[in-house]
Amino acid sequence: MCGRYAASRRPEELKGLFGVEKWEPEETLAPDWNVAPTKEVYAVLERPVKDAEEPDPVRQLRKLRWGLVPSWSKTPEGAARMINARAETVHEKPSFRRPFLARRCILPADGYYEWVTGVDERQLEEQGKKKRPRKQPYFVTPADGSVMALAGLYEFWRDRTLPDDHPGAWWVTCSVITTEAERTPLAVAPAEGPGSLADIHPRMPLMLTPDRWDAWLDPARTDPDDLRELLAPPAPGLMRAYPVATAVSNVRNNGPELLEELAAPEESTLF
């Protein structure tokens, strides 16, 4: 699962990293170190520019809402539950099947957060304790400090309760594709903590290496088998993970201090 990530790079930097040809300054987003479902996020995608003379796809940097609303949905309710699409089934699920073939994007991130439970919940139950176990957040990021390009899908949804000329008549929403977490050793592992991503959580967002960006964004590629090959996890050993303060667990907290590495997990019973 990917339910929270950080995205602090400025649009000017993202334009250069991804070869973006079109970006509108009015779609500027503030750096966000605690991106949560239903927030607006940056997405790199390729499609023709609306009302342009040339019909050719253009690589664009757009802001989308995180939490996909299928085009056929009657209401946007449930978008917060559609933040992830599983790589293994994305080609066959009704909500993701069409976007997978025609509306793929990249969601740039600094890295993502995942939480590890401090004690076994069953142990608490056996002891008759009702207190919820404490969870230690970890930040997972490319070991070389590069951008983390999350494979994503996007979709258009029309709010039929609004007139055509209303600015909120159309929603453009997105979802992050996830895959099985790596069980190989991390490129840089904390002195006290998990040795692999699978030790933190069984799922992880699918990161696309630069050699796959063009193929993933190309709207002319519509063969499902061909596209599924692009969903193979990247080579192991590219990531690092480290413990961060539990302040990130509250979505109201936001700032670069959330990425500061702790010397050790706050909860000593984690590992």
Order of alpha helices (4+ residues) and beta strands (2+ residues): beta-alpha-beta-beta-beta-beta-beta-alpha-beta-beta-alpha-beta-beta-beta-beta-alpha-alpha-beta
